[in-house]
Amino acid sequence: MSTHRAQVTWHGDRDDLRAHTVRLGEQGLLSSSHDGDSAKADPEQMLVGSLSACHMLWFLNLARRERLRVTAYSDHAEGEMDARCFTRVVLRPRVEFESEPGDATVGRLHEAAHERCFIANTVSCPVVVE
């Protein structure tokens, strides 16, 4: 078992009634709601981001175990919602390697990373890796 903490402090004002800070470790992330200040992160974006980051970290770990050197990794993830919940999250990772391992190996690594991602195993909506 492990415990993970976040501290949320509301500091809304007339300009943004939903303004708050999410403190994660030593970092403070200025936040709002999806219909608040668009320059700030919202909880929905943070959930999509945490799914993407969890997948990436597992992928990098598994690639390293197979002695594959990843030189770049990026993801443009999207979460789709209806009026009350996420209906689907799509991860679109793009990975570059020092030596290309082939599509089958990359696909296998993404599948294994997806199976191991704690957050994807927790959410009730489908998480798709394209």
N, C-alpha and C positions, 0 to 999 in steps of 0.2 A: 504494500500500500504506500501511496505517497500523497502528500497534500500540496495543493497549488493555490496561491492567494493572489487576489487583486484588491486594490483599494479604490473605491469610487467616491469622489467628492463633488457634490453639486455646487456650482457657483453661477447660476443663471442670473441674468440681468434683463433690462428692458430690450437690449439688442438681441439676446438669445436666451429665452427662458429655459431652454433645455441644456445649456452649457454645463459641462462637467469635465473632470479630469479622471482618467483611468490610470492608476499607478500600477505598473507591472515591473517588479524588481525595482531598479533605481530610475526607471524612466517614467515620465508622466506624458500621457497622450491626451491632448486636448480633444474633446469629443462633444458631439451634439446628437441630434436625431436625424433620421434620413430626410425629414422635411425642415430641419433646422439650418444651421450654418454649414453650407456645403464644403467649406474649406476645412472642416473638422471631420474626423472619423466618426462613424456611427456604429452602433452595436452589430448591425447586420454586416457591415463591411468587415468588422473585426472577426466575426464568425467565419466568413468566407476566407479571410486572410489566415486564420488559424488552421483551417482545413488545408489550404495550399502549403503553408509552412510545415505542417506535420508530414504531409506527403513528401515534400522536398527533403526534409531531414532524414526520413527513412530511405528514400531513394539514394541519397548521397552515402548513407551508411552502408547500404547493400552494395552499391557500386564499388566503394572502397574495399569491402570484404572480397570482392572479385578482382581486386587490383586494377580497376578501371579508373583512369584519371579524368574526372569531370573538370572542364575548363570554364564552363558557363552554364547557368541554369536560370531560367525565367519562367514565369507563369502569369497568364492573364486570366484569372479565375473569375467566374460569375455565379452569383446565386440568384435563383428565381423564386419569387414569393407570390402567394395569393394574398387574400385579405388577412390571413391569420398565421401563416407559417411558411417556411421554406418548402418548396415543392421539388427542388433539384438544385444541386451545385455542380458546375462543370469546371474541371481543372484542365488547363491547356498547357502543360509543361513543355518547354523546349530545352533540350539539353545538348551541349557540345562536349565532345571528348577529345582527349589528346590523340587517341587512335580509335576510329569508329568501330564499335563492337558489333554492329549489325542490328537490324530492326527486331529480330526475334529476341535477342538479349535485352534490348532496351524495353521491349514490351513486357518481358518476363520480370524485369526489375520494377517497372511501374505497377504491375499486378501484385507483386510481393509487397511493395511499399504501401499500396492501397489496403491490402489485407492487414497490415500491421499498424496502420494509422489509428491511434487511440481516438481521435476526434471523429474520424469517419465512422468508426465502430460505435460511436455514441449517438450521433444524430439519427433522426428517424427518416429523413429524406434521402433519396438516392444521391450518391456522390459519383459522378462519371468522370473518367480520365480520358480525354481525347488526345 
